[in-house]
């Protein structure tokens, strides 16, 4: 059986080139986010940090395996999964 962890979606407060999001998987979400904050881990987050771009956790999914994260990454369109992006485009009157 595959090891379970957390899939997480990070929303960049401003785009880095074409990227607005990062989708990742971690056994320990807290440790992984701390690593990203220090500028470690994924290359995209390293260069975004050097560019002064901050990010927020937009969404998490518990008890998921790394294979699911890979499938979602391959599919792309992380903005559709992002609660921050969806709230920016939502009609405030709920229409």
VMD Tcl script that builds the backbone (N, CA, C; Angstrom):
set m [mol new atoms 285]
animate dup $m
set s [atomselect $m all]
$s set {name element resname resid chain x y z} {
  {N N UNK 1 A 0.844 -1.189 0.000}
  {CA C UNK 1 A 0.000 0.000 0.000}
  {C C UNK 1 A 0.885 1.248 0.000}
  {N N UNK 2 A 0.452 2.238 -0.715}
  {CA C UNK 2 A 1.213 3.482 -0.811}
  {C C UNK 2 A 1.155 4.249 0.504}
  {N N UNK 3 A 2.224 4.961 0.780}
  {CA C UNK 3 A 2.279 5.789 1.987}
  {C C UNK 3 A 1.362 6.996 1.839}
  {N N UNK 4 A 0.627 7.286 2.891}
  {CA C UNK 4 A -0.310 8.406 2.852}
  {C C UNK 4 A 0.297 9.642 3.499}
  {N N UNK 5 A -0.102 10.774 2.993}
  {CA C UNK 5 A 0.344 12.059 3.518}
  {C C UNK 5 A -0.673 13.119 3.139}
  {N N UNK 6 A -0.193 14.337 2.962}
  {CA C UNK 6 A -1.061 15.474 2.649}
  {C C UNK 6 A -0.647 16.088 1.317}
  {N N UNK 7 A -1.614 16.270 0.457}
  {CA C UNK 7 A -1.398 17.071 -0.754}
  {C C UNK 7 A -1.757 18.495 -0.379}
  {N N UNK 8 A -0.921 19.437 -0.812}
  {CA C UNK 8 A -1.172 20.837 -0.466}
  {C C UNK 8 A -1.005 21.711 -1.702}
  {N N UNK 9 A -1.760 22.792 -1.714}
  {CA C UNK 9 A -1.712 23.748 -2.815}
  {C C UNK 9 A -1.300 25.103 -2.248}
  {N N UNK 10 A -0.207 25.645 -2.779}
  {CA C UNK 10 A 0.266 26.967 -2.371}
  {C C UNK 10 A -0.123 27.977 -3.444}
  {N N UNK 11 A -0.598 29.117 -3.009}
  {CA C UNK 11 A -0.994 30.226 -3.895}
  {C C UNK 11 A 0.050 31.325 -3.759}
  {N N UNK 12 A 0.690 31.697 -4.865}
  {CA C UNK 12 A 1.680 32.777 -4.847}
  {C C UNK 12 A 0.958 34.114 -4.793}
  {N N UNK 13 A 1.454 35.013 -3.958}
  {CA C UNK 13 A 0.820 36.328 -3.828}
  {C C UNK 13 A 1.029 37.192 -5.065}
  {N N UNK 14 A 2.005 36.841 -5.874}
  {CA C UNK 14 A 2.161 37.408 -7.218}
  {C C UNK 14 A 2.780 36.319 -8.070}
  {N N UNK 15 A 2.521 36.301 -9.368}
  {CA C UNK 15 A 3.051 35.221 -10.206}
  {C C UNK 15 A 4.576 35.243 -10.273}
  {N N UNK 16 A 5.151 34.069 -10.425}
  {CA C UNK 16 A 6.566 33.960 -10.769}
  {C C UNK 16 A 6.592 33.435 -12.198}
  {N N UNK 17 A 6.910 34.318 -13.135}
  {CA C UNK 17 A 6.820 34.014 -14.568}
  {C C UNK 17 A 5.423 33.478 -14.847}
  {N N UNK 18 A 5.297 32.232 -15.250}
  {CA C UNK 18 A 3.983 31.660 -15.567}
  {C C UNK 18 A 3.299 31.033 -14.356}
  {N N UNK 19 A 4.026 30.834 -13.282}
  {CA C UNK 19 A 3.509 30.063 -12.147}
  {C C UNK 19 A 2.763 30.934 -11.142}
  {N N UNK 20 A 1.607 30.467 -10.748}
  {CA C UNK 20 A 0.798 31.130 -9.720}
  {C C UNK 20 A 0.556 30.204 -8.528}
  {N N UNK 21 A 0.870 28.920 -8.707}
  {CA C UNK 21 A 0.591 27.920 -7.685}
  {C C UNK 21 A 1.698 26.872 -7.642}
  {N N UNK 22 A 1.738 26.182 -6.512}
  {CA C UNK 22 A 2.597 25.004 -6.385}
  {C C UNK 22 A 1.783 23.923 -5.694}
  {N N UNK 23 A 1.766 22.752 -6.286}
  {CA C UNK 23 A 1.072 21.602 -5.726}
  {C C UNK 23 A 2.126 20.622 -5.241}
  {N N UNK 24 A 2.023 20.202 -3.984}
  {CA C UNK 24 A 3.013 19.297 -3.425}
  {C C UNK 24 A 2.392 18.244 -2.532}
  {N N UNK 25 A 3.239 17.318 -2.093}
  {CA C UNK 25 A 2.825 16.241 -1.200}
  {C C UNK 25 A 3.849 16.142 -0.086}
  {N N UNK 26 A 3.400 15.843 1.114}
  {CA C UNK 26 A 4.316 15.725 2.248}
  {C C UNK 26 A 3.813 14.702 3.252}
  {N N UNK 27 A 4.764 13.989 3.859}
  {CA C UNK 27 A 4.414 13.119 4.982}
  {C C UNK 27 A 4.039 13.982 6.176}
  {N N UNK 28 A 4.836 15.029 6.408}
  {CA C UNK 28 A 4.582 15.974 7.501}
  {C C UNK 28 A 4.421 17.357 6.888}
  {N N UNK 29 A 3.200 17.835 6.820}
  {CA C UNK 29 A 2.925 19.120 6.180}
  {C C UNK 29 A 3.650 20.262 6.889}
  {N N UNK 30 A 3.607 20.268 8.200}
  {CA C UNK 30 A 4.251 21.353 8.962}
  {C C UNK 30 A 5.740 21.440 8.637}
  {N N UNK 31 A 6.439 20.314 8.644}
  {CA C UNK 31 A 7.873 20.301 8.348}
  {C C UNK 31 A 8.156 20.755 6.918}
  {N N UNK 32 A 7.324 20.283 5.994}
  {CA C UNK 32 A 7.539 20.636 4.585}
  {C C UNK 32 A 7.317 22.137 4.357}
  {N N UNK 33 A 6.295 22.698 4.968}
  {CA C UNK 33 A 6.046 24.136 4.804}
  {C C UNK 33 A 7.166 24.957 5.427}
  {N N UNK 34 A 7.689 24.508 6.562}
  {CA C UNK 34 A 8.835 25.193 7.179}
  {C C UNK 34 A 10.043 25.142 6.256}
  {N N UNK 35 A 10.248 24.004 5.606}
  {CA C UNK 35 A 11.348 23.868 4.646}
  {C C UNK 35 A 11.173 24.851 3.491}
  {N N UNK 36 A 9.960 24.950 2.975}
  {CA C UNK 36 A 9.688 25.898 1.889}
  {C C UNK 36 A 9.928 27.340 2.357}
  {N N UNK 37 A 9.514 27.671 3.571}
  {CA C UNK 37 A 9.707 29.030 4.099}
  {C C UNK 37 A 11.188 29.403 4.164}
  {N N UNK 38 A 12.025 28.419 4.444}
  {CA C UNK 38 A 13.478 28.657 4.516}
  {C C UNK 38 A 14.113 28.726 3.133}
  {N N UNK 39 A 13.339 28.441 2.096}
  {CA C UNK 39 A 13.886 28.476 0.739}
  {C C UNK 39 A 14.394 27.134 0.284}
  {N N UNK 40 A 14.025 26.078 0.970}
  {CA C UNK 40 A 14.436 24.732 0.591}
  {C C UNK 40 A 13.307 23.985 -0.077}
  {N N UNK 41 A 13.643 22.801 -0.543}
  {CA C UNK 41 A 12.619 21.967 -1.165}
  {C C UNK 41 A 12.521 22.218 -2.655}
  {N N UNK 42 A 11.320 22.349 -3.139}
  {CA C UNK 42 A 11.050 22.461 -4.572}
  {C C UNK 42 A 11.754 23.659 -5.201}
  {N N UNK 43 A 12.303 23.433 -6.361}
  {CA C UNK 43 A 13.041 24.477 -7.085}
  {C C UNK 43 A 12.179 25.720 -7.327}
  {N N UNK 44 A 10.936 25.538 -7.715}
  {CA C UNK 44 A 10.055 26.680 -7.980}
  {C C UNK 44 A 9.927 27.559 -6.746}
  {N N UNK 45 A 9.792 26.961 -5.588}
  {CA C UNK 45 A 9.660 27.741 -4.364}
  {C C UNK 45 A 10.971 28.411 -3.979}
  {N N UNK 46 A 12.083 27.789 -4.306}
  {CA C UNK 46 A 13.385 28.413 -4.056}
  {C C UNK 46 A 13.532 29.695 -4.861}
  {N N UNK 47 A 13.232 29.631 -6.150}
  {CA C UNK 47 A 13.400 30.821 -6.998}
  {C C UNK 47 A 12.345 31.884 -6.685}
  {N N UNK 48 A 11.150 31.454 -6.321}
  {CA C UNK 48 A 10.119 32.422 -5.938}
  {C C UNK 48 A 10.554 33.175 -4.676}
  {N N UNK 49 A 11.128 32.469 -3.714}
  {CA C UNK 49 A 11.601 33.121 -2.491}
  {C C UNK 49 A 12.702 34.132 -2.814}
  {N N UNK 50 A 13.638 33.751 -3.668}
  {CA C UNK 50 A 14.711 34.681 -4.056}
  {C C UNK 50 A 14.157 35.908 -4.767}
  {N N UNK 51 A 13.040 35.750 -5.465}
  {CA C UNK 51 A 12.404 36.869 -6.167}
  {C C UNK 51 A 11.526 37.698 -5.227}
  {N N UNK 52 A 11.440 37.302 -3.956}
  {CA C UNK 52 A 10.649 38.045 -2.987}
  {C C UNK 52 A 9.164 37.738 -3.015}
  {N N UNK 53 A 8.805 36.641 -3.652}
  {CA C UNK 53 A 7.400 36.273 -3.767}
  {C C UNK 53 A 6.989 35.427 -2.557}
  {N N UNK 54 A 5.928 35.843 -1.922}
  {CA C UNK 54 A 5.394 35.096 -0.789}
  {C C UNK 54 A 4.247 34.213 -1.261}
  {N N UNK 55 A 3.861 33.301 -0.414}
  {CA C UNK 55 A 2.791 32.378 -0.752}
  {C C UNK 55 A 1.962 32.060 0.481}
  {N N UNK 56 A 0.782 31.516 0.218}
  {CA C UNK 56 A -0.141 31.095 1.276}
  {C C UNK 56 A -0.634 29.696 0.954}
  {N N UNK 57 A -0.950 28.941 1.980}
  {CA C UNK 57 A -1.570 27.633 1.770}
  {C C UNK 57 A -3.018 27.891 1.382}
  {N N UNK 58 A -3.371 27.442 0.193}
  {CA C UNK 58 A -4.727 27.663 -0.298}
  {C C UNK 58 A -5.651 26.507 0.058}
  {N N UNK 59 A -5.075 25.296 0.109}
  {CA C UNK 59 A -5.929 24.134 0.310}
  {C C UNK 59 A -5.080 22.923 0.647}
  {N N UNK 60 A -5.639 21.998 1.393}
  {CA C UNK 60 A -4.958 20.739 1.699}
  {C C UNK 60 A -5.944 19.585 1.544}
  {N N UNK 61 A -5.383 18.418 1.254}
  {CA C UNK 61 A -6.151 17.178 1.166}
  {C C UNK 61 A -5.400 16.133 1.974}
  {N N UNK 62 A -6.014 15.620 3.019}
  {CA C UNK 62 A -5.390 14.649 3.921}
  {C C UNK 62 A -5.536 13.224 3.374}
  {N N UNK 63 A -4.653 12.342 3.861}
  {CA C UNK 63 A -4.703 10.906 3.551}
  {C C UNK 63 A -4.677 10.618 2.057}
  {N N UNK 64 A -3.745 11.273 1.371}
  {CA C UNK 64 A -3.553 11.066 -0.064}
  {C C UNK 64 A -2.147 10.528 -0.297}
  {N N UNK 65 A -1.971 9.785 -1.366}
  {CA C UNK 65 A -0.633 9.286 -1.662}
  {C C UNK 65 A 0.040 10.148 -2.725}
  {N N UNK 66 A 1.326 9.940 -2.869}
  {CA C UNK 66 A 2.125 10.727 -3.805}
  {C C UNK 66 A 1.661 10.531 -5.241}
  {N N UNK 67 A 1.133 9.360 -5.558}
  {CA C UNK 67 A 0.658 9.104 -6.923}
  {C C UNK 67 A -0.507 10.022 -7.286}
  {N N UNK 68 A -1.372 10.276 -6.319}
  {CA C UNK 68 A -2.487 11.198 -6.567}
  {C C UNK 68 A -1.964 12.601 -6.850}
  {N N UNK 69 A -0.973 13.046 -6.080}
  {CA C UNK 69 A -0.368 14.367 -6.311}
  {C C UNK 69 A 0.219 14.443 -7.711}
  {N N UNK 70 A 0.901 13.407 -8.145}
  {CA C UNK 70 A 1.499 13.391 -9.494}
  {C C UNK 70 A 0.421 13.474 -10.572}
  {N N UNK 71 A -0.672 12.740 -10.376}
  {CA C UNK 71 A -1.768 12.801 -11.359}
  {C C UNK 71 A -2.337 14.209 -11.452}
  {N N UNK 72 A -2.542 14.842 -10.295}
  {CA C UNK 72 A -3.081 16.203 -10.301}
  {C C UNK 72 A -2.102 17.177 -10.946}
  {N N UNK 73 A -0.808 17.022 -10.664}
  {CA C UNK 73 A 0.195 17.901 -11.282}
  {C C UNK 73 A 0.193 17.746 -12.794}
  {N N UNK 74 A 0.133 16.505 -13.242}
  {CA C UNK 74 A 0.148 16.232 -14.681}
  {C C UNK 74 A -1.062 16.857 -15.364}
  {N N UNK 75 A -2.197 16.829 -14.688}
  {CA C UNK 75 A -3.425 17.387 -15.238}
  {C C UNK 75 A -3.346 18.912 -15.322}
  {N N UNK 76 A -2.643 19.538 -14.383}
  {CA C UNK 76 A -2.507 20.993 -14.377}
  {C C UNK 76 A -3.756 21.691 -13.873}
  {N N UNK 77 A -3.880 22.950 -14.213}
  {CA C UNK 77 A -5.047 23.768 -13.864}
  {C C UNK 77 A -5.251 23.891 -12.357}
  {N N UNK 78 A -4.171 24.114 -11.627}
  {CA C UNK 78 A -4.271 24.240 -10.180}
  {C C UNK 78 A -5.175 25.395 -9.751}
  {N N UNK 79 A -5.324 26.408 -10.588}
  {CA C UNK 79 A -6.178 27.543 -10.233}
  {C C UNK 79 A -7.615 27.085 -9.982}
  {N N UNK 80 A -8.048 26.033 -10.655}
  {CA C UNK 80 A -9.413 25.523 -10.426}
  {C C UNK 80 A -9.556 24.919 -9.042}
  {N N UNK 81 A -8.445 24.455 -8.464}
  {CA C UNK 81 A -8.463 23.868 -7.126}
  {C C UNK 81 A -8.272 24.917 -6.034}
  {N N UNK 82 A -7.846 26.106 -6.421}
  {CA C UNK 82 A -7.438 27.139 -5.465}
  {C C UNK 82 A -8.639 27.924 -4.937}
  {N N UNK 83 A -8.852 27.842 -3.634}
  {CA C UNK 83 A -9.955 28.584 -3.025}
  {C C UNK 83 A -9.713 30.092 -3.053}
  {N N UNK 84 A -8.453 30.509 -3.058}
  {CA C UNK 84 A -8.128 31.937 -3.107}
  {C C UNK 84 A -8.480 32.506 -4.481}
  {N N UNK 85 A -8.092 31.816 -5.536}
  {CA C UNK 85 A -8.413 32.278 -6.894}
  {C C UNK 85 A -9.921 32.262 -7.140}
  {N N UNK 86 A -10.569 31.231 -6.674}
  {CA C UNK 86 A -12.024 31.135 -6.878}
  {C C UNK 86 A -12.752 32.245 -6.155}
  {N N UNK 87 A -12.269 32.640 -4.980}
  {CA C UNK 87 A -12.950 33.714 -4.253}
  {C C UNK 87 A -12.747 35.067 -4.931}
  {N N UNK 88 A -11.625 35.239 -5.635}
  {CA C UNK 88 A -11.370 36.496 -6.339}
  {C C UNK 88 A -12.277 36.645 -7.540}
  {N N UNK 89 A -12.677 35.526 -8.154}
  {CA C UNK 89 A -13.498 35.598 -9.360}
  {C C UNK 89 A -14.969 35.414 -9.074}
  {N N UNK 90 A -15.298 35.101 -7.842}
  {CA C UNK 90 A -16.709 34.895 -7.487}
  {C C UNK 90 A -17.475 36.210 -7.492}
  {N N UNK 91 A -18.715 36.129 -7.886}
  {CA C UNK 91 A -19.603 37.271 -7.828}
  {C C UNK 91 A -19.975 37.507 -6.373}
  {N N UNK 92 A -19.713 38.687 -5.839}
  {CA C UNK 92 A -20.016 38.949 -4.423}
  {C C UNK 92 A -21.484 38.812 -4.079}
  {N N UNK 93 A -22.357 38.889 -5.076}
  {CA C UNK 93 A -23.786 38.758 -4.816}
  {C C UNK 93 A -24.254 37.308 -4.963}
  {N N UNK 94 A -23.304 36.404 -5.273}
  {CA C UNK 94 A -23.646 34.993 -5.367}
  {C C UNK 94 A -24.396 34.603 -6.625}
  {N N UNK 95 A -24.303 35.410 -7.652}
  {CA C UNK 95 A -25.011 35.100 -8.902}
  {C C UNK 95 A -24.160 34.243 -9.809}
}
mol reanalyze $m
mol bondsrecalc $m
mol representation Tube
mol addrep $m
